[in-house]
Amino acid sequence: MAGYAARATAATGTAMPLRGKALAIEHDRQRFVLVTVDLLGVTAAMRERIGVTLSRTHHLEAEAWMLAASHTHCGPVVDDQLSVAYDLDAGQRSAIAAYTNRLEATITGLVGDALERLEPVGLAYGEGRATFGANRRAQFLPPGPVDPAVPVLRVARADGRPLAIVFGYACHNTTLQAAMTEFHGDYAGVAQRELELRYPGSQAMFLAGCGADVNPSPRGTLALVEQHGAALADAVGVALGRVRSIEGSSAAGFELADVPFATAPDRAGWLARQQSEDIYVRRHATLMLDRLNRDGTLELAHSEPIQVWRLGGLTLIALGGEVVTDYALRLKREHASAGLWVAAYCNDVSCYVPSGRVLQEGGYEGGGAMIYYGRPGPFDTSVEQRIVTTAGRLMRRLGVS
């Protein structure tokens, strides 16, 4: 199971089925395909392999489709994500690779099904509010921010009944902790289930926001999962009651931003870390030495995927990785007229993405988690500005102020 290095066993069952869903929209001669999955994350390699198939079979290029993970910590490991965190043997690695291949085939099939089932719809946007997310970086003062917004896209049939409900919230999908060994979608899965019960015939889809430094509060039990999921569904319901129709032209863009890492240790430094008492530090050092021996160097920068969709007056920015709250608040502040929705955990979840403030403070989100993701170290101080600048450039290219 993905998400907690402290888990000592494989999955023991399924408490809630995990789901993958696809939504295809044609608007103003532009196609948009959103795929959401109940997973901790997806990798750049997964997106690349799926993208080759979608380009060949459906002529969907990078900007036209989005792969978003709910970030549940009660889903399966995929690809080589967070390999430092798990003590996997060869058989387990083989099983993960086989599952990943099946999953990628399933996703391409979902997209094809969605594109074949187009029907006339109306688009509308609204926003609710949820308050169970709390910034978890309590050791740093002043306390970090939260983003209570619950953005909602309603895709409705001609009679007004929702066909799809896409919604977001900026909070880690981690009500359940390491003691949970059954598959479960956590609060985001409960909210989707609840919305589909409340609005029969609809498909509910979750887009995780920039909540890498935010946890559900309180958390730890199945009862709290139900409580938070119902609260989020309530917030979506409020938003659905005051949506406004989306009108105007549409466009899509995609770009990779190169974000450099800070200077990594030399070979002697990695050899010294192999002697650490911390097993994860030792595993990480061994991985870095293996890469040095194979390639002669370590990666110098991360390619951060940044995707922008403009649907009339609504603009959706999708960032890769575990992105802290500062990004959404800054982008919405600097582009206040854009009707902005900022999502994270999209297209590639390969590390934490700290803001300049969080990077300077340090801690887990500031750089400590890079060990588990197998990255050579923290980002350099340009990380926030590079990502915000790229997002702004994409928005201007698409006609968003």
VOPAGU-2260 file (C-alpha; in pm, 1 decimal, decimal comma):
REM VOPAGU-2260
SITE   aa  ch    i         X         Y         Z
SITE  MET   A    0       0,0       0,0       0,0
SITE  ALA   A    1     116,8     350,3     -81,7
SITE  GLY   A    2     173,5     647,6     143,1
SITE  TYR   A    3     306,4     535,3     480,4
SITE  ALA   A    4     654,7     395,6     523,4
SITE  ALA   A    5     550,6     275,3     869,7
SITE  ARG   A    6     312,7      10,1     733,9
SITE  ALA   A    7     449,6    -335,1     806,3
SITE  THR   A    8     211,0    -543,6     592,9
SITE  ALA   A    9      62,6    -548,9     246,2
SITE  ALA   A   10    -306,6    -474,1     194,9
SITE  THR   A   11    -538,8    -703,8     386,2
SITE  GLY   A   12    -860,8    -625,2     200,2
SITE  THR   A   13   -1083,2    -353,3      56,3
SITE  ALA   A   14   -1292,8    -130,7     280,0
SITE  MET   A   15   -1399,9      95,8      -8,7
SITE  PRO   A   16   -1350,7      19,0    -378,1
SITE  LEU   A   17   -1100,6     248,3    -549,4
SITE  ARG   A   18   -1219,8     408,3    -870,4
SITE  GLY   A   19   -1086,8     566,8   -1186,1
SITE  LYS   A   20   -1317,1     802,1   -1377,6
SITE  ALA   A   21   -1298,7     997,3   -1701,6
SITE  LEU   A   22   -1484,5    1307,0   -1820,6
SITE  ALA   A   23   -1458,1    1429,5   -2179,9
SITE  ILE   A   24   -1575,6    1776,6   -2280,1
SITE  GLU   A   25   -1580,9    1940,5   -2622,9
SITE  HIS   A   26   -1621,0    2316,0   -2592,0
SITE  ASP   A   27   -1542,8    2582,9   -2849,3
SITE  ARG   A   28   -1376,5    2317,7   -3071,5
SITE  GLN   A   29   -1134,4    2228,4   -2791,2
SITE  ARG   A   30   -1138,2    1884,6   -2628,8
SITE  PHE   A   31   -1066,6    1842,9   -2258,2
SITE  VAL   A   32   -1035,3    1502,8   -2092,3
SITE  LEU   A   33   -1005,8    1474,9   -1715,3
SITE  VAL   A   34    -910,3    1142,3   -1557,9
SITE  THR   A   35    -924,8    1108,2   -1178,8
SITE  VAL   A   36    -791,1     807,1    -988,4
SITE  ASP   A   37    -803,7     701,8    -623,9
SITE  LEU   A   38    -426,7     675,4    -589,0
SITE  LEU   A   39    -151,0     840,6    -389,1
SITE  GLY   A   40     -19,0     975,7    -716,3
SITE  VAL   A   41      88,2     899,7   -1070,7
SITE  THR   A   42     433,0     929,2   -1225,9
SITE  ALA   A   43     568,5    1116,3   -1524,8
SITE  ALA   A   44     652,5     781,8   -1685,5
SITE  MET   A   45     290,1     666,4   -1648,5
SITE  ARG   A   46     159,4     985,8   -1805,8
SITE  GLU   A   47     410,8     958,4   -2090,4
SITE  ARG   A   48     315,8     599,8   -2172,7
SITE  ILE   A   49     -57,2     672,7   -2155,2
SITE  GLY   A   50      -3,9     987,8   -2360,8
SITE  VAL   A   51     159,0     797,1   -2645,3
SITE  THR   A   52    -152,3     581,8   -2675,7
SITE  LEU   A   53    -397,4     873,5   -2644,8
SITE  SER   A   54    -211,8    1072,3   -2908,9
SITE  ARG   A   55    -212,4     778,9   -3149,1
SITE  THR   A   56    -569,4     660,4   -3094,1
SITE  HIS   A   57    -758,0     980,9   -3011,7
SITE  HIS   A   58    -527,2    1262,8   -3128,3
SITE  LEU   A   59    -512,0    1399,4   -2772,8
SITE  GLU   A   60    -194,7    1597,2   -2710,6
SITE  ALA   A   61     -43,3    1683,3   -2373,8
SITE  GLU   A   62    -248,3    1996,5   -2307,8
SITE  ALA   A   63    -582,6    1826,8   -2378,1
SITE  TRP   A   64    -586,1    1559,0   -2106,8
SITE  MET   A   65    -520,7    1565,9   -1734,9
SITE  LEU   A   66    -440,5    1278,2   -1497,8
SITE  ALA   A   67    -525,8    1363,9   -1137,4
SITE  ALA   A   68    -476,0    1159,9    -819,5
SITE  SER   A   69    -683,7    1195,5    -502,5
SITE  HIS   A   70    -373,0    1129,0    -287,8
SITE  THR   A   71    -538,2     865,7     -73,3
SITE  HIS   A   72    -278,6     688,2     141,8
SITE  CYS   A   73    -487,3     370,9     129,1
SITE  GLY   A   74    -431,9     278,1    -234,2
SITE  PRO   A   75    -179,2      58,8    -414,9
SITE  VAL   A   76     180,7     146,7    -496,7
SITE  VAL   A   77     224,9     222,8    -867,9
SITE  ASP   A   78     531,8     234,8   -1089,9
SITE  ASP   A   79     847,3     320,9    -889,9
SITE  GLN   A   80     688,0     598,4    -686,7
SITE  LEU   A   81     833,2     648,3    -335,0
SITE  SER   A   82    1050,2     339,5    -375,7
SITE  VAL   A   83    1284,8     449,1     -95,5
SITE  ALA   A   84     995,8     436,5     150,8
SITE  TYR   A   85     905,3      71,8      96,0
SITE  ASP   A   86    1107,3    -241,8     161,9
SITE  LEU   A   87    1002,5    -428,1    -153,0
SITE  ASP   A   88    1134,3    -760,3    -273,9
SITE  ALA   A   89    1166,0    -863,7    -640,0
SITE  GLY   A   90     828,8   -1038,6    -642,1
SITE  GLN   A   91     650,1    -733,3    -507,9
SITE  ARG   A   92     821,2    -506,1    -760,3
SITE  SER   A   93     712,9    -739,9   -1039,9
SITE  ALA   A   94     352,6    -739,7    -914,1
SITE  ILE   A   95     352,5    -357,6    -895,2
SITE  ALA   A   96     483,9    -331,6   -1251,5
SITE  ALA   A   97     215,4    -570,3   -1379,2
SITE  TYR   A   98     -58,7    -380,0   -1195,4
SITE  THR   A   99      69,8     -48,7   -1332,1
SITE  ASN   A  100      54,4    -183,4   -1686,3
SITE  ARG   A  101    -305,8    -298,9   -1636,6
SITE  LEU   A  102    -398,9      34,2   -1482,2
SITE  GLU   A  103    -255,9     230,2   -1774,6
SITE  ALA   A  104    -454,4      16,6   -2018,2
SITE  THR   A  105    -768,2      72,3   -1809,8
SITE  ILE   A  106    -716,9     449,0   -1815,9
SITE  THR   A  107    -677,1     462,1   -2193,4
SITE  GLY   A  108    -994,6     255,7   -2221,7
SITE  LEU   A  109   -1181,9     494,2   -1994,0
SITE  VAL   A  110   -1080,4     790,8   -2207,1
SITE  GLY   A  111   -1200,8     617,6   -2522,6
SITE  ASP   A  112   -1533,9     534,5   -2359,2
SITE  ALA   A  113   -1583,6     894,5   -2246,7
SITE  LEU   A  114   -1507,8    1034,0   -2592,4
SITE  GLU   A  115   -1761,2     796,5   -2747,3
SITE  ARG   A  116   -2041,7     901,7   -2511,3
SITE  LEU   A  117   -2057,3    1275,9   -2572,8
SITE  GLU   A  118   -2396,0    1444,4   -2538,6
SITE  PRO   A  119   -2514,6    1806,7   -2516,8
SITE  VAL   A  120   -2446,6    1960,2   -2175,0
SITE  GLY   A  121   -2426,3    2292,0   -1998,3
SITE  LEU   A  122   -2126,3    2394,2   -1789,3
SITE  ALA   A  123   -2150,1    2594,9   -1468,9
SITE  TYR   A  124   -1911,5    2689,2   -1188,6
SITE  GLY   A  125   -1957,9    2757,5    -819,6
SITE  GLU   A  126   -1759,4    2759,0    -498,4
SITE  GLY   A  127   -1829,6    2629,7    -149,6
SITE  ARG   A  128   -1624,4    2620,9     167,7
SITE  ALA   A  129   -1492,0    2344,6     396,0
SITE  THR   A  130   -1311,1    2390,0     724,7
SITE  PHE   A  131   -1176,1    2053,0     842,1
SITE  GLY   A  132    -829,2    2113,7     690,4
SITE  ALA   A  133    -562,8    2243,6     930,8
SITE  ASN   A  134    -205,9    2344,4     846,4
SITE  ARG   A  135      14,0    2069,7     989,5
SITE  ARG   A  136     340,2    2265,5    1015,0
SITE  ALA   A  137     261,3    2354,1    1374,9
SITE  GLN   A  138     629,2    2371,3    1473,1
SITE  PHE   A  139     674,2    2687,1    1263,6
SITE  LEU   A  140     540,2    3028,3    1361,4
SITE  PRO   A  141     335,4    3206,0    1254,4
SITE  PRO   A  142     100,0    2917,4    1168,1
SITE  GLY   A  143      81,6    2830,4     799,3
SITE  PRO   A  144    -222,4    2910,0     584,3
SITE  VAL   A  145    -514,6    2700,0     464,6
SITE  ASP   A  146    -735,9    2742,5     158,8
SITE  PRO   A  147   -1099,3    2665,3     251,0
SITE  ALA   A  148   -1233,0    2697,8    -104,8
SITE  VAL   A  149   -1429,2    2407,8    -255,8
SITE  PRO   A  150   -1443,0    2480,4    -630,5
SITE  VAL   A  151   -1712,2    2294,8    -825,7
SITE  LEU   A  152   -1770,9    2236,8   -1196,4
SITE  ARG   A  153   -2120,9    2114,8   -1280,9
SITE  VAL   A  154   -2172,2    1936,6   -1611,5
SITE  ALA   A  155   -2549,2    1916,9   -1656,9
SITE  ARG   A  156   -2786,4    1762,9   -1905,7
SITE  ALA   A  157   -3043,4    1974,0   -2086,7
SITE  ASP   A  158   -3294,2    1918,9   -1804,7
SITE  GLY   A  159   -3047,7    2049,9   -1544,5
SITE  ARG   A  160   -2962,0    1713,8   -1387,1
SITE  PRO   A  161   -2588,3    1681,8   -1315,8
SITE  LEU   A  162   -2405,7    1439,8   -1542,6
SITE  ALA   A  163   -2072,6    1509,4   -1374,5
SITE  ILE   A  164   -1968,8    1697,9   -1061,1
SITE  VAL   A  165   -1600,4    1790,5   -1041,2
SITE  PHE   A  166   -1490,8    1934,3    -708,4
SITE  GLY   A  167   -1175,2    2012,6    -515,7
SITE  TYR   A  168   -1034,5    2082,0    -170,4
SITE  ALA   A  169    -683,0    2166,9     -51,2
SITE  CYS   A  170    -620,5    1910,8     221,8
SITE  HIS   A  171    -417,7    1590,5     243,3
SITE  ASN   A  172    -641,2    1290,1     181,5
SITE  THR   A  173    -507,9    1126,5     498,6
SITE  THR   A  174    -779,0    1088,5     761,0
SITE  LEU   A  175    -676,2     722,4     776,3
SITE  GLN   A  176    -324,2     650,6     894,7
SITE  ALA   A  177     -67,3     371,5     880,6
SITE  ALA   A  178    -268,6     130,2    1095,9
SITE  MET   A  179    -525,8     111,5     814,5
SITE  THR   A  180    -432,3    -181,7     589,2
SITE  GLU   A  181    -745,7    -200,8     372,1
SITE  PHE   A  182    -790,1     -10,3      47,6
SITE  HIS   A  183   -1002,0     302,8      90,2
SITE  GLY   A  184   -1053,8     635,1     -89,8
SITE  ASP   A  185   -1043,6     829,6     241,4
SITE  TYR   A  186   -1255,7    1144,3     274,5
SITE  ALA   A  187   -1237,4    1221,4     -98,6
SITE  GLY   A  188   -1373,8     876,4    -177,7
SITE  VAL   A  189   -1655,6     918,3      74,9
SITE  ALA   A  190   -1744,8    1261,4     -66,7
SITE  GLN   A  191   -1763,9    1120,2    -420,2
SITE  ARG   A  192   -1980,4     829,6    -304,8
SITE  GLU   A  193   -2207,3    1064,3    -111,3
SITE  LEU   A  194   -2253,1    1303,4    -403,7
SITE  GLU   A  195   -2340,2    1021,0    -642,4
SITE  LEU   A  196   -2606,4     905,5    -394,6
SITE  ARG   A  197   -2746,2    1256,4    -354,7
SITE  TYR   A  198   -2748,2    1326,4    -730,0
SITE  PRO   A  199   -2851,7    1000,9    -899,4
SITE  GLY   A  200   -2706,8     951,4   -1244,6
SITE  SER   A  201   -2408,5    1177,3   -1179,7
SITE  GLN   A  202   -2037,7    1098,6   -1169,9
SITE  ALA   A  203   -1846,8    1277,8    -893,4
SITE  MET   A  204   -1475,3    1347,5    -947,8
SITE  PHE   A  205   -1222,3    1488,8    -701,0
SITE  LEU   A  206    -934,2    1722,0    -782,4
SITE  ALA   A  207    -696,1    1758,9    -486,9
SITE  GLY   A  208    -590,2    2116,9    -422,3
SITE  CYS   A  209    -263,8    2266,4    -300,2
SITE  GLY   A  210    -282,8    2110,8      45,9
SITE  ALA   A  211      53,4    1938,4      86,4
SITE  ASP   A  212      99,4    2115,9     420,9
SITE  VAL   A  213    -260,6    2063,8     538,3
SITE  ASN   A  214    -412,5    1761,2     715,3
SITE  PRO   A  215    -770,9    1669,9     806,7
SITE  SER   A  216    -847,7    1762,4    1165,6
SITE  PRO   A  217    -929,8    1555,8    1360,0
SITE  ARG   A  218    -824,0    1231,3    1193,7
SITE  GLY   A  219    -748,0     865,4    1254,6
SITE  THR   A  220   -1077,7     672,1    1239,0
SITE  LEU   A  221   -1328,7     550,0     982,9
SITE  ALA   A  222   -1594,6     755,9    1159,7
SITE  LEU   A  223   -1391,9    1071,6    1095,2
SITE  VAL   A  224   -1348,6     972,7     730,0
SITE  GLU   A  225   -1727,1     960,3     698,1
SITE  GLN   A  226   -1761,7    1290,8     884,3
SITE  HIS   A  227   -1514,1    1477,9     664,3
SITE  GLY   A  228   -1646,0    1321,7     344,2
SITE  ALA   A  229   -2001,8    1423,6     430,0
SITE  ALA   A  230   -1885,6    1775,7     519,8
SITE  LEU   A  231   -1712,2    1810,1     185,0
SITE  ALA   A  232   -2019,5    1678,9       1,3
SITE  ASP   A  233   -2228,3    1937,1     190,0
SITE  ALA   A  234   -1992,0    2213,5      74,3
SITE  VAL   A  235   -2025,7    2091,6    -284,4
SITE  GLY   A  236   -2403,4    2092,2    -245,2
SITE  VAL   A  237   -2395,9    2455,8    -133,5
SITE  ALA   A  238   -2185,3    2544,3    -437,4
SITE  LEU   A  239   -2422,0    2359,8    -671,5
SITE  GLY   A  240   -2703,8    2574,0    -541,4
SITE  ARG   A  241   -2538,7    2891,4    -664,3
SITE  VAL   A  242   -2348,0    2798,5    -979,5
SITE  ARG   A  243   -2316,1    3037,7   -1270,8
SITE  SER   A  244   -2316,7    2931,7   -1633,7
SITE  ILE   A  245   -1979,0    2914,9   -1808,4
SITE  GLU   A  246   -1977,8    3107,9   -2135,3
SITE  GLY   A  247   -1707,4    3209,0   -2380,6
SITE  SER   A  248   -1416,4    3056,0   -2566,0
SITE  SER   A  249   -1185,2    2779,7   -2445,0
SITE  ALA   A  250    -818,7    2690,9   -2473,2
SITE  ALA   A  251    -561,7    2458,5   -2318,4
SITE  GLY   A  252    -187,4    2472,0   -2256,6
SITE  PHE   A  253      85,1    2252,0   -2107,3
SITE  GLU   A  254     447,3    2323,5   -2021,9
SITE  LEU   A  255     727,9    2167,7   -1820,2
SITE  ALA   A  256     911,5    2410,7   -1592,0
SITE  ASP   A  257    1272,2    2323,6   -1509,2
SITE  VAL   A  258    1321,3    2366,8   -1134,9
SITE  PRO   A  259    1683,3    2315,6   -1021,7
SITE  PHE   A  260    1778,0    2122,3    -711,5
SITE  ALA   A  261    2014,6    2266,1    -455,5
SITE  THR   A  262    2372,3    2139,6    -475,7
SITE  ALA   A  263    2379,8    1769,9    -381,2
SITE  PRO   A  264    2649,2    1598,4    -171,1
SITE  ASP   A  265    2952,2    1458,3    -351,8
SITE  ARG   A  266    3035,5    1088,3    -358,4
SITE  ALA   A  267    3208,9    1107,9     -19,8
SITE  GLY   A  268    2898,2    1268,4     124,5
SITE  TRP   A  269    2674,9     989,0      -0,1
SITE  LEU   A  270    2917,7     727,1     131,0
SITE  ALA   A  271    2900,8     894,4     473,6
SITE  ARG   A  272    2521,6     889,4     464,2
SITE  GLN   A  273    2528,8     515,7     400,6
SITE  GLN   A  274    2650,8     484,1     759,7
SITE  SER   A  275    2348,6     668,0     903,6
SITE  GLU   A  276    2138,0     503,4    1174,3
SITE  ASP   A  277    1826,1     603,4     975,2
SITE  ILE   A  278    1734,5     322,8     736,3
SITE  TYR   A  279    1571,0     563,1     490,4
SITE  VAL   A  280    1879,4     784,3     476,3
SITE  ARG   A  281    2085,8     472,5     405,8
SITE  ARG   A  282    1849,9     354,6     131,4
SITE  HIS   A  283    1847,5     698,7     -24,4
SITE  ALA   A  284    2226,9     724,3     -20,2
SITE  THR   A  285    2258,4     381,5    -181,0
SITE  LEU   A  286    2013,4     484,7    -452,9
SITE  MET   A  287    2210,2     804,0    -523,3
SITE  LEU   A  288    2540,0     612,8    -539,6
SITE  ASP   A  289    2386,0     359,6    -777,1
SITE  ARG   A  290    2277,7     644,7   -1005,6
SITE  LEU   A  291    2622,0     804,4    -986,3
SITE  ASN   A  292    2783,1     474,4   -1079,0
SITE  ARG   A  293    2538,6     424,7   -1367,5
SITE  ASP   A  294    2515,4     777,7   -1509,2
SITE  GLY   A  295    2817,4     959,7   -1370,3
SITE  THR   A  296    2594,7    1236,8   -1237,1
SITE  LEU   A  297    2266,3    1304,7   -1058,1
SITE  GLU   A  298    1969,6    1492,0   -1202,1
SITE  LEU   A  299    2016,5    1865,1   -1169,5
SITE  ALA   A  300    1654,8    1975,7   -1206,0
SITE  HIS   A  301    1296,6    1857,1   -1183,0
SITE  SER   A  302    1054,8    1897,5   -1473,5
SITE  GLU   A  303     740,0    2036,2   -1310,9
SITE  PRO   A  304     424,9    1983,0   -1524,3
SITE  ILE   A  305     202,2    2288,7   -1541,1
SITE  GLN   A  306    -129,0    2266,0   -1724,3
SITE  VAL   A  307    -385,9    2539,5   -1780,7
SITE  TRP   A  308    -740,5    2493,9   -1905,4
SITE  ARG   A  309    -957,3    2793,8   -1985,9
SITE  LEU   A  310   -1327,0    2715,2   -2004,6
SITE  GLY   A  311   -1494,6    3047,1   -2071,3
SITE  GLY   A  312   -1463,4    3245,6   -1750,0
SITE  LEU   A  313   -1319,0    2954,7   -1550,1
SITE  THR   A  314    -943,6    2892,5   -1548,0
SITE  LEU   A  315    -803,1    2568,5   -1403,8
SITE  ILE   A  316    -431,1    2546,6   -1325,0
SITE  ALA   A  317    -306,1    2193,5   -1257,9
SITE  LEU   A  318      33,7    2154,7   -1091,8
SITE  GLY   A  319     233,8    1836,9   -1043,5
SITE  GLY   A  320     356,5    1704,6    -710,7
SITE  GLU   A  321     260,7    1770,1    -351,4
SITE  VAL   A  322     216,0    2146,5    -367,0
SITE  VAL   A  323     185,0    2361,4     -52,9
SITE  THR   A  324     -99,2    2607,0       4,2
SITE  ASP   A  325     104,3    2921,0     -65,7
SITE  TYR   A  326      89,7    2855,5    -441,7
SITE  ALA   A  327    -288,9    2857,2    -472,2
SITE  LEU   A  328    -325,3    3162,5    -251,5
SITE  ARG   A  329     -60,4    3354,3    -447,1
SITE  LEU   A  330    -193,3    3262,0    -790,2
SITE  LYS   A  331    -548,9    3352,4    -691,8
SITE  ARG   A  332    -426,9    3680,4    -543,7
SITE  GLU   A  333    -221,3    3775,9    -851,6
SITE  HIS   A  334    -490,9    3668,9   -1101,6
SITE  ALA   A  335    -800,1    3770,1    -911,5
SITE  SER   A  336   -1005,4    3833,2   -1226,1
SITE  ALA   A  337    -941,0    3491,5   -1378,8
SITE  GLY   A  338   -1201,8    3279,5   -1194,0
SITE  LEU   A  339    -908,9    3065,4   -1080,8
SITE  TRP   A  340    -909,6    2703,0    -962,3
SITE  VAL   A  341    -565,5    2569,0    -864,2
SITE  ALA   A  342    -521,4    2191,9    -836,0
SITE  ALA   A  343    -218,1    1979,7    -746,2
SITE  TYR   A  344    -125,8    1606,8    -759,1
SITE  CYS   A  345    -177,5    1617,9   -1135,9
SITE  ASN   A  346      18,6    1447,4   -1414,6
SITE  ASP   A  347     325,8    1362,4   -1200,6
SITE  VAL   A  348     353,8    1324,6    -822,7
SITE  SER   A  349     727,2    1286,1    -781,0
SITE  CYS   A  350     808,0    1512,0    -485,0
SITE  TYR   A  351     689,4    1787,4    -255,3
SITE  VAL   A  352     682,6    2135,9    -406,5
SITE  PRO   A  353     754,2    2391,6    -133,3
SITE  SER   A  354     702,5    2764,2    -163,1
SITE  GLY   A  355     993,4    2995,7     -95,6
SITE  ARG   A  356     870,4    3039,8     260,8
SITE  VAL   A  357     838,1    2667,3     329,5
SITE  LEU   A  358    1173,6    2596,0     165,6
SITE  GLN   A  359    1342,1    2849,7     392,3
SITE  GLU   A  360    1169,9    2712,8     703,4
SITE  GLY   A  361    1271,2    2357,9     611,8
SITE  GLY   A  362    1110,1    2054,5     767,8
SITE  TYR   A  363     939,2    1765,0     591,9
SITE  GLU   A  364     761,6    1965,3     321,6
SITE  GLY   A  365    1059,2    2197,2     278,3
SITE  GLY   A  366    1300,5    1922,5     178,5
SITE  GLY   A  367    1297,1    1628,7     418,3
SITE  ALA   A  368    1048,1    1430,8     211,0
SITE  MET   A  369    1275,2    1435,2     -94,0
SITE  ILE   A  370    1455,3    1131,2      50,0
SITE  TYR   A  371    1144,5     914,1      19,2
SITE  TYR   A  372    1080,7    1027,6    -336,8
SITE  GLY   A  373    1436,2     942,7    -438,0
SITE  ARG   A  374    1531,3    1298,4    -537,9
SITE  PRO   A  375    1890,1    1422,0    -483,5
SITE  GLY   A  376    1789,1    1692,0    -236,6
SITE  PRO   A  377    1572,8    1999,3    -183,6
SITE  PHE   A  378    1499,8    2255,9    -453,8
SITE  ASP   A  379    1699,6    2573,6    -483,1
SITE  THR   A  380    1547,9    2907,5    -385,7
SITE  SER   A  381    1403,1    2977,6    -732,7
SITE  VAL   A  382    1135,7    2705,5    -710,1
SITE  GLU   A  383     831,2    2920,8    -636,0
SITE  GLN   A  384     910,9    3198,0    -880,0
SITE  ARG   A  385     985,0    2957,5   -1164,9
SITE  ILE   A  386     652,6    2778,3   -1124,0
SITE  VAL   A  387     444,3    3093,6   -1078,7
SITE  THR   A  388     614,9    3259,4   -1376,2
SITE  THR   A  389     549,7    2960,3   -1601,5
SITE  ALA   A  390     185,5    2940,7   -1495,2
SITE  GLY   A  391     141,6    3312,0   -1560,6
SITE  ARG   A  392     301,3    3283,5   -1904,1
SITE  LEU   A  393      69,5    2996,2   -1996,3
SITE  MET   A  394    -232,7    3191,8   -1879,9
SITE  ARG   A  395    -138,0    3495,9   -2086,5
SITE  ARG   A  396     -84,0    3272,7   -2390,5
SITE  LEU   A  397    -441,3    3145,6   -2346,7
SITE  GLY   A  398    -583,7    3493,9   -2307,7
SITE  VAL   A  399    -625,4    3489,9   -1928,3
SITE  SER   A  400    -534,7    3809,0   -1740,0
